[in-house]
Amino acid sequence: MADQQFRWKGEFPKIGIRPTIDGRRRGVRESLEEQTMNMAKGVAKLLSDNLRYPDGTPVQCVIADSTIGGVAESAAAASKFAKENVGVSITVTPCWCYGTETMDMDPAVPKAVWGFNGTERPGAVYLAAVLSAYAQKGLPAFGIYGNDVQDAGSTDIPEDVKGKLLGFARAGLAVALMKGKSYLSMGSVSMGIAGSIVNDAFFQEYLGLRTEYIDMSEFVRRFDEQIYDPAEYEKALAWVKKNCIEGPDNNAEAIQSSRAKKDQDWETVVKMTIIARDLMVGNPRLAELGFGEEAQGHNAIVGGFQGQRQWTDHFPNGDFMETILNSSFDWNGIRAPYMVATENDSLNGAVMLFGNLLTNTAQIFADVRTYWSADSVERVTGHKLSGAAAGGILHLINSGSATMDGTGEQTKDGQPAMKPFWEITEAEAQKCLDATSWRPANVEYFRGGGYSSDFLTRGGMPLTMSRLNMVKGIGPVLQIAEGYSVDLPPEVHDALDQRTDPTWPTTWFAPILTGKGAFKNVYDVMDNWGANHGSISYGHIGADLITLASMLRIPVSMHNVSEEKVFRPRAWGLFGTDNPESADFRACTNFGPLYK
């Protein structure tokens, strides 16, 4: 069977806490030692109590062995952090310190500085001085400074400071977790989709990822030579027969597959799922079966499957494989989702990965298919949209590969949700399965057959849709739209759904409008979206995506996140404060990719 621990190769990166201090002894440093170290311990506890790694375990923090008052102690902390696999750095201080002597100089590690807001010692003065040094040296750092003055010796972390520490650490860990992993391209370019032209330089220089490639014929080789665990295959097939409801066949009777062909397709798509997972992360069981090389996998944290058309003109499509892997459960139980992009759209795969690492939840891959204005809905159905949908809705629908978590059958505080796998109950997983049917593939599109998942996302979920686009001369550009899933009356949904492909899963999405820019109205959101796909994450995570993008030096071209929630390195303000969007582009261009 699959070994879930085997997929997390190597130890997870840790967060390093650097307590810096005024180096002057004979009274000054001695009076600050306890408070400074307590600040570090408080931050470490906050992060470990609130953040988790992808396997569900608490995030680990490493505190420097001593307070850092000069360059020798900075070097000692750097040495310890290198040994402890620290991937994120937070400096804390209540006082003045010697900026260039105490700063973290690792260019590839995201870094932040919390300067205590107190009147007795000038923590804010150090914060300003060291952030100036970071900007001067081309090492962008995040500045954290509480809104309210605290009393000397206070060990409390104010709520606004907590928010910035957690937001920075979430994004910083996402950066660190990606580094050294792989994007696995299973096949090549699908139907001329630009996003499936896997850009090696982008993944290497911006994300720190390798790019690995296999031809889709590798699936056939593994079919023919039985390079998969036969015991797991039998278990999986039995689970599928029990839990995966086969829906009606919408194909014309003359072109419908025979029952024997449909049964064979089920066997094939189950094998495809096991094989794709093994290709991504490996499987020690294969070594026991005599396939030592294949057992290693490609260390892929994200991947994509070309499918169309060279595969799907002859073999069953990848919809079942992608849906199961992108979901938080399968025949082996509840587990962390894998990130697999339909049609090998690697740019959508990248933002699926961003959302997953920030939230530890599954991500919906969807076509941004249709803008339905309120007038159009009323004309076609007689129904007048209201509430969050009053300004119109976007029809997010894909060829059957969206995660089953996207049904909204999991709940949080009584409301539909998508949760980290460790919070999902067996009953919730079963509800997701029961809400999904598997429709025989549209054989005009998918000549080789297969099955497409079909479900309707429950309304009322806060969602964030995002997309990466590549622009000649600029590089990657991120788009973000926060909004809500929407419920429509069943007859209204059916009327609209029948106009496209009713065998595919649907999410009705209403973006939050701001009245300006790309968010003047829902039409403008659709009109400004940069590609045919989007990744949809549970929750309003736009602020975290903006923070992550700034760490990776990826500018954000459109978003509807309120200004007070946006958190970028302090140096971004030196590129202009009147128009933060333009300043973001200039800063990212100036500093360049994180790993270049």
C-alpha positions as CSV (number, residue, x, y, z in Angstrom):
1,M,0.0,0.0,0.0
2,A,1.0,3.6,-0.3
3,D,3.3,4.9,2.5
4,Q,2.1,8.4,3.3
5,Q,5.2,9.3,5.3
6,F,7.4,8.2,2.3
7,R,6.0,11.2,0.3
8,W,7.5,13.8,2.7
9,K,11.1,13.1,1.8
10,G,13.6,14.8,4.2
11,E,12.6,16.9,7.2
12,F,10.3,19.9,6.9
13,P,11.9,23.4,7.1
14,K,11.9,25.1,10.5
15,I,11.4,28.7,11.4
16,G,14.4,30.4,13.0
17,I,13.9,33.0,15.7
18,R,16.7,35.5,16.1
19,P,16.6,37.5,19.4
20,T,18.8,40.6,18.8
21,I,20.0,42.9,21.5
22,D,22.0,46.0,22.2
23,G,25.6,44.7,22.4
24,R,26.8,47.2,25.0
25,R,27.6,45.4,28.3
26,R,28.1,46.7,31.9
27,G,24.4,47.2,32.3
28,V,22.6,47.8,29.0
29,R,22.7,44.3,27.5
30,E,22.3,42.6,30.8
31,S,19.1,44.5,31.5
32,L,17.6,43.3,28.3
33,E,18.5,39.6,28.1
34,E,15.5,38.2,29.7
35,Q,12.9,40.3,27.8
36,T,14.6,39.7,24.5
37,M,14.8,35.9,24.9
38,N,11.2,35.9,26.2
39,M,10.1,37.7,23.0
40,A,11.7,34.9,21.0
41,K,10.1,32.2,23.0
42,G,6.7,33.8,22.8
43,V,6.9,34.0,19.0
44,A,8.0,30.4,18.7
45,K,5.1,29.3,20.8
46,L,2.6,31.4,18.8
47,L,3.8,29.8,15.5
48,S,4.0,26.2,16.8
49,D,0.5,26.5,18.3
50,N,-1.1,27.9,15.2
51,L,0.7,26.6,12.1
52,R,1.1,23.0,10.8
53,Y,3.2,21.2,8.2
54,P,1.5,19.4,5.3
55,D,1.4,16.2,7.3
56,G,-0.5,17.8,10.1
57,T,2.3,18.0,12.6
58,P,3.0,21.4,14.4
59,V,5.5,23.7,12.8
60,Q,8.9,23.6,14.6
61,C,10.9,26.7,15.6
62,V,14.6,27.0,16.4
63,I,15.8,29.8,18.6
64,A,19.4,31.1,18.5
65,D,21.5,29.8,21.4
66,S,22.0,33.3,22.7
67,T,20.8,36.8,22.1
68,I,22.6,38.4,19.1
69,G,24.5,41.5,19.9
70,G,27.1,41.5,17.2
71,V,28.4,39.8,14.1
72,A,30.0,36.8,15.9
73,E,26.7,35.9,17.4
74,S,25.0,36.4,14.1
75,A,27.3,33.9,12.5
76,A,26.7,31.4,15.3
77,A,23.0,31.7,14.8
78,A,23.4,31.3,11.0
79,S,25.5,28.2,11.6
80,K,22.9,26.7,13.9
81,F,20.1,27.5,11.5
82,A,21.9,25.8,8.6
83,K,22.3,22.6,10.6
84,E,18.6,22.7,11.8
85,N,17.2,23.2,8.2
86,V,15.8,26.7,9.0
87,G,13.9,28.1,5.9
88,V,12.3,31.2,7.4
89,S,13.8,33.8,9.7
90,I,12.2,36.1,12.2
91,T,14.3,38.7,14.2
92,V,12.8,40.0,17.4
93,T,14.0,42.8,19.6
94,P,12.7,45.3,22.3
95,C,15.7,47.7,21.9
96,W,18.3,49.3,19.7
97,C,20.8,46.9,18.1
98,Y,23.7,47.2,15.7
99,G,21.8,46.8,12.4
100,T,24.3,45.5,9.9
101,E,26.0,43.4,12.6
102,T,22.9,41.6,13.8
103,M,20.9,41.2,10.6
104,D,20.2,37.9,8.8
105,M,22.2,37.9,5.6
106,D,20.9,34.8,3.9
107,P,19.5,36.0,0.5
108,A,17.2,33.0,-0.1
109,V,15.5,32.9,3.3
110,P,12.3,35.0,3.8
111,K,12.9,37.3,6.7
112,A,11.0,39.6,9.0
113,V,11.8,41.8,11.9
114,W,9.5,42.5,14.9
115,G,10.6,45.7,16.7
116,F,8.8,46.1,20.1
117,N,6.7,49.3,20.4
118,G,7.9,50.6,23.8
119,T,9.0,54.0,25.0
120,E,11.8,52.9,27.3
121,R,14.0,51.4,24.6
122,P,14.1,52.3,20.9
123,G,13.0,49.0,19.3
124,A,11.3,51.0,16.5
125,V,14.5,52.8,15.9
126,Y,16.4,49.5,15.3
127,L,13.5,48.3,13.2
128,A,13.8,51.3,10.9
129,A,17.6,51.2,10.8
130,V,17.9,47.5,10.0
131,L,15.1,47.6,7.4
132,S,17.0,50.4,5.7
133,A,20.1,48.2,5.7
134,Y,18.1,45.3,4.2
135,A,16.9,47.6,1.4
136,Q,20.3,49.0,0.8
137,K,21.8,45.5,0.5
138,G,19.0,44.2,-1.8
139,L,17.6,41.8,0.8
140,P,13.9,42.7,1.2
141,A,12.6,42.1,4.7
142,F,9.1,42.5,6.3
143,G,8.8,45.0,9.1
144,I,6.4,44.3,12.1
145,Y,5.6,47.0,14.5
146,G,2.6,47.0,16.9
147,N,0.0,49.8,16.7
148,D,-0.1,50.4,20.4
149,V,2.7,51.2,22.9
150,Q,3.5,48.4,25.3
151,D,4.9,48.6,28.8
152,A,8.5,47.8,29.4
153,G,9.1,44.1,30.1
154,S,5.7,43.1,28.6
155,T,5.7,39.5,27.2
156,D,2.4,39.8,25.4
157,I,2.2,39.8,21.7
158,P,-0.5,42.3,20.5
159,E,-3.2,40.9,18.2
160,D,-2.1,43.0,15.2
161,V,1.5,41.8,15.7
162,K,0.2,38.2,15.9
163,G,-1.6,38.6,12.6
164,K,1.5,39.8,10.8
165,L,3.8,37.2,12.4
166,L,1.4,34.4,11.3
167,G,0.8,35.8,7.9
168,F,4.5,36.2,7.3
169,A,5.3,32.7,8.6
170,R,2.6,31.0,6.6
171,A,3.9,32.5,3.4
172,G,7.6,32.0,4.3
173,L,7.0,28.3,5.0
174,A,5.3,27.9,1.6
175,V,8.5,29.3,0.1
176,A,10.7,27.0,2.1
177,L,8.5,23.9,1.5
178,M,8.7,24.4,-2.3
179,K,12.5,24.7,-2.4
180,G,14.2,21.6,-3.8
181,K,11.0,19.8,-4.8
182,S,9.8,19.1,-8.3
183,Y,7.1,19.8,-10.8
184,L,6.4,16.6,-12.7
185,S,5.2,17.1,-16.2
186,M,3.3,13.9,-17.3
187,G,3.2,14.5,-21.0
188,S,3.6,17.8,-22.7
189,V,1.5,20.6,-24.2
190,S,-2.3,19.9,-24.2
191,M,-4.2,21.3,-27.1
192,G,-2.0,24.4,-27.5
193,I,-2.6,25.6,-24.0
194,A,0.2,28.1,-23.1
195,G,0.2,27.2,-19.4
196,S,1.1,23.6,-20.3
197,I,4.3,24.8,-21.9
198,V,6.3,24.0,-18.7
199,N,8.7,26.9,-18.2
200,D,11.8,25.5,-16.6
201,A,13.3,28.9,-15.8
202,F,10.2,30.1,-14.0
203,F,10.0,27.0,-11.7
204,Q,13.8,27.1,-11.0
205,E,14.3,30.9,-10.5
206,Y,11.0,31.9,-8.8
207,L,9.9,28.8,-6.9
208,G,13.2,26.8,-6.4
209,L,11.6,23.8,-8.0
210,R,13.1,21.3,-10.4
211,T,11.2,20.3,-13.5
212,E,10.8,16.6,-14.1
213,Y,9.3,15.2,-17.3
214,I,7.9,11.8,-18.4
215,D,6.2,10.8,-21.6
216,M,2.6,9.5,-21.1
217,S,3.8,6.2,-22.6
218,E,5.3,5.5,-19.2
219,F,1.7,4.8,-18.0
220,V,1.4,2.1,-20.7
221,R,4.7,0.6,-19.7
222,R,3.6,0.4,-16.1
223,F,0.3,-1.1,-17.2
224,D,2.0,-3.8,-19.3
225,E,4.8,-4.6,-16.9
226,Q,2.5,-4.4,-13.8
227,I,4.6,-1.7,-12.1
228,Y,2.1,-1.0,-9.4
229,D,1.1,-2.7,-6.1
230,P,-1.4,-5.4,-7.2
231,A,-2.8,-5.7,-3.6
232,E,-3.5,-1.9,-3.5
233,Y,-5.1,-2.1,-7.0
234,E,-7.5,-4.8,-5.8
235,K,-8.3,-2.8,-2.7
236,A,-8.8,0.4,-4.7
237,L,-11.1,-1.3,-7.3
238,A,-13.3,-2.7,-4.6
239,W,-13.5,0.7,-2.9
240,V,-14.4,2.4,-6.2
241,K,-17.2,-0.1,-6.9
242,K,-18.6,0.5,-3.4
243,N,-18.2,4.3,-3.2
244,C,-18.0,5.8,-6.7
245,I,-21.5,6.2,-8.1
246,E,-21.7,5.8,-11.9
247,G,-24.0,8.4,-13.3
248,P,-26.1,8.4,-16.5
249,D,-24.4,8.3,-19.9
250,N,-25.2,11.4,-21.9
251,N,-23.6,10.2,-25.1
252,A,-25.9,9.4,-28.0
253,E,-26.9,5.7,-27.9
254,A,-25.1,5.0,-31.1
255,I,-21.7,6.1,-29.7
256,Q,-22.0,4.9,-26.1
257,S,-19.4,2.5,-24.9
258,S,-20.4,-1.1,-24.1
259,R,-20.7,-2.3,-20.5
260,A,-17.6,-4.3,-20.9
261,K,-15.7,-1.3,-22.2
262,K,-16.9,0.8,-19.3
263,D,-15.9,-1.8,-16.7
264,Q,-12.5,-2.0,-18.4
265,D,-12.2,1.8,-18.2
266,W,-12.8,1.6,-14.4
267,E,-9.9,-0.8,-14.1
268,T,-7.7,1.5,-16.2
269,V,-8.4,4.7,-14.4
270,V,-7.8,3.1,-11.0
271,K,-4.4,1.9,-12.3
272,M,-3.7,5.4,-13.7
273,T,-4.3,7.0,-10.3
274,I,-2.0,4.6,-8.5
275,I,0.7,5.1,-11.1
276,A,0.5,8.9,-11.2
277,R,0.9,9.0,-7.5
278,D,3.8,6.7,-7.5
279,L,5.4,8.7,-10.3
280,M,5.1,11.9,-8.2
281,V,6.2,10.7,-4.8
282,G,7.4,7.2,-5.1
283,N,6.3,4.0,-3.3
284,P,8.6,1.7,-1.2
285,R,6.3,-1.2,-2.1
286,L,7.6,-1.1,-5.6
287,A,11.1,-1.8,-4.4
288,E,9.8,-5.0,-2.7
289,L,8.3,-6.0,-6.1
290,G,11.6,-5.6,-7.8
291,F,11.2,-2.0,-9.2
292,G,13.8,-0.1,-7.2
293,E,14.2,2.8,-9.6
294,E,10.5,3.4,-9.9
295,A,10.0,3.2,-6.1
296,Q,11.9,6.5,-5.7
297,G,9.4,8.7,-7.7
298,H,10.2,12.2,-8.8
299,N,10.0,14.1,-5.5
300,A,7.1,16.1,-7.0
301,I,5.2,18.4,-4.8
302,V,3.0,19.3,-7.8
303,G,2.4,17.8,-11.2
304,G,0.3,18.0,-14.3
305,F,-1.2,15.4,-16.8
306,Q,-1.4,16.4,-20.4
307,G,-4.1,13.9,-21.4
308,Q,-5.7,15.7,-24.3
309,R,-5.4,14.7,-27.0
310,Q,-2.7,12.1,-27.6
311,W,-3.8,10.1,-24.6
312,T,-7.5,10.7,-24.5
313,D,-8.0,9.9,-28.2
314,H,-7.1,6.3,-27.3
315,F,-7.2,5.8,-23.5
316,P,-9.6,6.7,-20.8
317,N,-9.2,10.4,-19.7
318,G,-7.4,11.6,-16.6
319,D,-10.5,13.0,-14.8
320,F,-10.8,10.2,-12.2
321,M,-7.1,10.1,-11.6
322,E,-6.9,13.9,-11.1
323,T,-10.0,14.1,-9.0
324,I,-9.0,11.4,-6.6
325,L,-5.4,12.7,-6.2
326,N,-6.6,16.2,-5.7
327,S,-9.1,15.1,-3.0
328,S,-8.2,14.5,0.7
329,F,-9.2,10.9,0.8
330,D,-9.1,7.7,-1.2
331,W,-9.1,3.9,-0.7
332,N,-6.3,4.3,1.8
333,G,-8.3,6.7,4.0
334,I,-8.1,10.4,4.7
335,R,-4.8,11.9,3.8
336,A,-3.2,15.1,2.4
337,P,-4.3,15.9,-1.2
338,Y,-1.9,15.8,-4.1
339,M,-1.7,18.8,-6.4
340,V,-2.3,17.7,-10.0
341,A,-3.1,20.1,-12.8
342,T,-5.5,19.2,-15.6
343,E,-4.1,19.5,-19.1
344,N,-0.7,19.9,-17.6
345,D,-1.4,23.6,-17.0
346,S,1.7,24.1,-14.9
347,L,0.9,27.8,-14.2
348,N,-2.4,26.8,-12.6
349,G,-0.6,23.9,-10.9
350,A,1.7,26.5,-9.3
351,V,-1.2,28.5,-7.8
352,M,-2.9,25.3,-6.7
353,L,0.4,24.6,-4.8
354,F,0.4,28.1,-3.4
355,G,-3.1,27.8,-2.0
356,N,-2.5,24.3,-0.7
357,L,0.7,25.3,1.2
358,L,-1.0,28.3,2.7
359,T,-4.1,26.5,3.9
360,N,-3.2,22.7,3.9
361,T,-6.5,22.2,2.0
362,A,-7.4,20.7,-1.4
363,Q,-7.7,23.1,-4.3
364,I,-10.4,23.2,-7.0
365,F,-9.1,23.3,-10.6
366,A,-11.6,24.9,-12.9
367,D,-12.2,26.5,-16.2
368,V,-13.3,30.1,-15.8
369,R,-16.0,29.3,-18.3
370,T,-18.8,31.8,-18.4
371,Y,-19.9,35.2,-17.0
372,W,-23.6,35.2,-16.3
373,S,-25.0,38.7,-15.8
374,A,-28.1,39.1,-13.6
375,D,-30.0,40.1,-16.8
376,S,-28.9,37.0,-18.7
377,V,-29.9,34.7,-15.9
378,E,-33.3,36.3,-15.6
379,R,-33.8,36.2,-19.4
380,V,-32.9,32.5,-19.6
381,T,-34.5,31.2,-16.4
382,G,-36.8,34.0,-15.1
383,H,-34.9,34.0,-11.8
384,K,-33.5,37.2,-10.4
385,L,-30.1,36.9,-8.7
386,S,-29.7,38.4,-5.2
387,G,-27.4,38.6,-2.3
388,A,-23.7,38.0,-3.1
389,A,-24.8,37.0,-6.7
390,A,-26.8,40.2,-7.4
391,G,-24.1,41.6,-9.7
392,G,-23.7,38.4,-11.7
393,I,-21.8,35.1,-11.3
394,L,-19.0,33.2,-12.9
395,H,-19.5,29.6,-14.0
396,L,-16.5,27.6,-12.8
397,I,-16.6,24.2,-14.5
398,N,-14.0,21.7,-15.6
399,S,-13.9,18.5,-17.4
400,G,-14.5,16.4,-14.3
401,S,-11.2,16.6,-12.4
402,A,-12.1,19.0,-9.6
403,T,-11.4,17.8,-6.0
404,M,-14.3,16.2,-4.3
405,D,-13.6,18.4,-1.3
406,G,-15.1,21.1,-3.5
407,T,-18.6,19.7,-3.0
408,G,-18.7,21.7,0.2
409,E,-20.0,18.6,2.1
410,Q,-17.4,19.1,4.9
411,T,-18.5,21.6,7.5
412,K,-17.0,24.2,9.9
413,D,-19.1,25.9,12.5
414,G,-22.1,24.4,10.7
415,Q,-21.2,25.9,7.4
416,P,-19.9,24.3,4.2
417,A,-16.1,24.2,4.1
418,M,-13.0,22.6,2.8
419,K,-10.7,21.5,5.6
420,P,-7.2,20.3,6.3
421,F,-7.2,16.5,6.1
422,W,-6.6,16.0,9.8
423,E,-9.9,17.9,10.5
424,I,-12.0,15.8,8.0
425,T,-14.2,13.0,9.5
426,E,-14.9,9.7,7.9
427,A,-18.6,10.8,7.6
428,E,-17.6,14.0,5.8
429,A,-15.5,12.1,3.3
430,Q,-18.4,9.8,2.7
431,K,-20.7,12.8,2.1
432,C,-18.3,14.2,-0.5
433,L,-18.3,10.8,-2.2
434,D,-22.1,10.5,-2.1
435,A,-22.5,14.0,-3.6
436,T,-20.3,13.1,-6.6
437,S,-21.3,10.9,-9.5
438,W,-19.0,9.6,-12.2
439,R,-20.4,10.2,-15.6
440,P,-19.2,8.3,-18.6
441,A,-17.0,10.7,-20.5
442,N,-18.3,12.7,-23.5
443,V,-16.7,10.5,-26.2
444,E,-16.9,13.3,-28.7
445,Y,-14.3,15.1,-26.5
446,F,-12.7,12.0,-25.0
447,R,-12.7,9.2,-27.7
448,G,-10.9,6.8,-25.3
449,G,-13.7,7.0,-22.8
450,G,-13.2,7.3,-19.0
451,Y,-15.2,9.0,-16.3
452,S,-15.8,12.6,-15.3
453,S,-16.7,13.6,-11.8
454,D,-20.0,15.5,-11.5
455,F,-21.0,17.6,-8.5
456,L,-22.4,21.0,-7.5
457,T,-20.5,23.1,-4.9
458,R,-22.6,24.2,-2.0
459,G,-23.1,27.9,-1.7
460,G,-21.9,30.2,1.1
461,M,-18.2,29.2,1.1
462,P,-15.7,32.0,1.2
463,L,-13.4,31.3,-1.8
464,T,-10.3,32.8,-3.4
465,M,-9.6,32.3,-7.1
466,S,-6.1,32.9,-8.3
467,R,-4.1,32.5,-11.5
468,L,-0.5,32.9,-12.6
469,N,0.2,34.2,-16.1
470,M,3.5,34.6,-18.0
471,V,4.1,37.9,-19.7
472,K,6.9,38.4,-22.2
473,G,9.3,41.0,-20.8
474,I,7.8,40.8,-17.2
475,G,7.7,37.2,-16.3
476,P,5.1,35.7,-14.0
477,V,2.1,37.8,-12.9
478,L,-0.5,36.8,-10.2
479,Q,-4.2,37.5,-10.3
480,I,-6.5,37.1,-7.2
481,A,-10.2,37.3,-6.8
482,E,-11.9,36.7,-3.4
483,G,-15.6,35.9,-3.3
484,Y,-18.2,33.3,-2.4
485,S,-19.7,30.1,-3.8
486,V,-23.4,30.7,-4.6
487,D,-26.5,28.5,-4.4
488,L,-29.0,28.7,-7.2
489,P,-32.5,27.1,-7.2
490,P,-32.1,23.6,-8.7
491,E,-34.1,24.4,-11.8
492,V,-32.0,27.5,-12.4
493,H,-28.8,25.6,-12.0
494,D,-30.1,22.8,-14.4
495,A,-31.1,25.3,-17.0
496,L,-27.7,27.0,-17.0
497,D,-25.7,23.8,-16.6
498,Q,-27.4,22.1,-19.5
499,R,-26.0,24.9,-21.8
500,T,-22.5,23.6,-21.3
501,D,-21.6,20.0,-20.2
502,P,-23.8,18.7,-17.4
503,T,-21.4,15.8,-16.8
504,W,-18.8,18.1,-15.2
505,P,-18.6,19.6,-11.7
506,T,-19.8,23.2,-11.2
507,T,-19.0,26.0,-8.8
508,W,-21.1,29.2,-9.0
509,F,-18.8,32.0,-7.9
510,A,-19.5,35.6,-7.1
511,P,-16.4,37.7,-6.7
512,I,-16.4,40.6,-4.2
513,L,-16.7,43.9,-6.0
514,T,-14.8,47.0,-5.0
515,G,-16.2,49.4,-7.6
516,K,-12.9,50.1,-9.2
517,G,-10.3,48.6,-11.5
518,A,-10.9,45.0,-12.5
519,F,-13.5,44.7,-9.7
520,K,-15.9,47.4,-10.9
521,N,-18.3,44.6,-11.8
522,V,-18.3,40.9,-12.4
523,Y,-18.0,41.3,-16.1
524,D,-14.7,43.2,-15.6
525,V,-13.3,40.3,-13.4
526,M,-14.0,37.9,-16.2
527,D,-12.8,40.3,-18.9
528,N,-9.4,40.8,-17.0
529,W,-8.8,37.2,-16.1
530,G,-5.6,36.2,-17.9
531,A,-6.3,32.6,-18.9
532,N,-8.9,29.9,-19.3
533,H,-8.2,28.3,-15.9
534,G,-8.2,29.3,-12.3
535,S,-7.4,27.7,-8.9
536,I,-10.0,28.0,-6.2
537,S,-9.0,27.8,-2.5
538,Y,-11.3,27.7,0.5
539,G,-11.2,30.9,2.6
540,H,-10.3,34.5,1.8
541,I,-6.5,34.0,1.5
542,G,-5.8,36.9,-0.9
543,A,-3.6,38.7,1.7
544,D,-1.5,35.6,2.2
545,L,-1.1,35.1,-1.5
546,I,0.1,38.7,-1.9
547,T,2.6,38.2,0.9
548,L,3.8,35.0,-0.7
549,A,4.0,36.6,-4.2
550,S,6.2,39.4,-2.8
551,M,8.6,36.9,-1.3
552,L,8.9,35.2,-4.7
553,R,9.1,38.6,-6.5
554,I,5.9,37.9,-8.5
555,P,3.9,41.1,-9.0
556,V,0.1,41.1,-8.5
557,S,-1.9,42.6,-11.4
558,M,-5.4,42.5,-9.9
559,H,-6.8,41.7,-6.5
560,N,-9.7,42.8,-4.3
561,V,-8.0,42.5,-0.9
562,S,-8.6,45.5,1.3
563,E,-5.5,47.8,1.6
564,E,-5.0,47.3,5.3
565,K,-4.6,43.6,4.9
566,V,-1.8,43.8,2.3
567,F,1.6,42.9,3.8
568,R,4.8,43.2,1.7
569,P,8.4,43.9,2.5
570,R,9.1,47.3,3.8
571,A,11.3,48.2,0.8
572,W,8.2,48.1,-1.5
573,G,7.2,51.5,-0.1
574,L,10.4,52.9,-1.4
575,F,9.1,52.3,-4.9
576,G,6.1,54.6,-4.3
577,T,3.2,54.7,-1.9
578,D,0.5,56.4,-3.9
579,N,0.0,53.4,-6.3
580,P,1.0,50.2,-4.5
581,E,0.1,48.0,-7.6
582,S,2.6,49.9,-9.7
583,A,5.2,49.9,-6.9
584,D,4.8,46.2,-6.6
585,F,5.8,45.7,-10.3
586,R,8.8,48.0,-10.0
587,A,10.0,46.3,-6.8
588,C,9.7,42.8,-8.2
589,T,11.5,43.8,-11.4
590,N,14.2,45.5,-9.4
591,F,15.0,42.7,-6.9
592,G,14.4,39.9,-9.5
593,P,13.5,36.2,-8.9
594,L,14.4,34.8,-5.4
595,Y,16.7,32.1,-6.7
596,K,18.4,33.8,-9.7
